[in-house]
Amino acid sequence: MEHITSSKRWLDYRTATTIVCWLGEHPYEPITYGVLAQKMASIFGEDPIHPLGFRCSLGRIQDECRHFGEPDDSAPCLPALVVTKATGRPGEGFYGVYCENRGKDPNDLDEHDRDALLESEQRQCAEYTDWSSFLEHLSELHQRALEKERSSRAGSSVKPK
């Protein structure tokens, strides 16, 4: 399994936190990549990242949503709320990861299927009541990645006798 760096885990946490904040303020309303970048910068007091910088992070968040909680009670797909301004839909990566996690081919989804999937996931996100536990989970993943990197650096600085 690929090691996910603490900086990537930190981006995942900040991204998910921003989407959850948006969801609290705008239930049932998606957020564009550009607004996500601006809102995250505002919340965390930093320069906005380029909207394309969210692609990998949203895929990791999507995976974590799928595996969070009990097998039959995973978190809804939070990245379903992040859409492009031009189409009002998530990027193609959303459908790819969504289908991959369920053993399906994204090419088998027609426009109606995509719209129904998106509407269902966005509604489930608005109705989900345990986002705080999910964010805590992402924070713990970040902390574990930090600890792994620290112990790796400490181990590499020991000189052989």
PyMOL commands that set and color helices and strands:
alter all, ss='L'
color gray80, all
select helices_A, chain A and resi 6-25+33-44+51-67+78-81+92-100+106-108+111-127+131-156
alter helices_A, ss='H'
color red, helices_A
select strands_A, chain A and resi 31-32+82-83
alter strands_A, ss='S'
color yellow, strands_A
deselect
rebuild
show_as cartoon
